Amino acid sequence: MEPITLENARNTAREVTRRVTDEASSALSRMHDTLSPDSTVNVGDMERVASALAGGVLVASGLGRGSLFGFVLGLGGAALIHRGLTGHCGG
């Protein structure tokens, strides 16, 4: 077994990030095809993954607040999740 070095840790982190991004992108594409096969995809794969993840964080944060501001955060998060799942930005 090779010793753990900073360079090995960085390489491993890069590889894990690449694999997770590839899998998430593939899953989002499959979900898009299922949810809205007729809509136009105008958001890139990395942006879709980032939108879905950020949306999840905002929804969780909003639910945890239990206030009007939390509700608004949740709505914004839901919009980002929708953007990530469909790959379509109407703006």
Order of alpha helices (4+ residues) and beta strands (2+ residues): alpha-alpha-alpha
